[in-house]
Amino acid sequence: MTDKETVAAEFTNHMSALRLVLDASSMTVVDTGLWEVKAADASGESWDLGIVLVDDSPGLYRSSRIWT
């Protein structure tokens, strides 16, 4: 496993620990190393997430609940 694969696995594990399931079909590229994606938590609540790539490591930089 490469370092990038390890980072990606750690990020995936982090999202899983938060009980968030990302909707890959909703992912949009905002800029280089910056994405927005929709997610759902275990209770079915919807979230809008911002993901940033810093030093080749993805991280969550913002989250907001989507109120319906």
URJO-V847171 format. One record per pair of residues at least 24 apart in sequence whose ideal C-beta (glycine too) atoms are under 10 Angstrom apart, sorted by the first residue. I is the first residue (numbers start at 0). J is the second residue. Records with the same first field share a line. If there is no record, write none. Layout:
I=J + J
//
This chain:
2=55 + 56
3=55 + 56 + 57
5=56
6=52 + 54 + 55 + 56 + 57 + 58
7=55 + 56 + 57
9=56 + 57
10=50 + 52 + 56 + 57 + 58 + 59
11=57
13=57 + 58 + 59
14=38 + 48 + 50 + 57 + 59
17=41 + 46 + 48 + 59 + 62
18=42
19=44 + 46 + 48 + 59 + 62
20=46
21=46 + 48 + 50
22=46 + 48
26=50
32=57
33=60
35=61
37=65
38=62 + 65
39=65
40=64
//
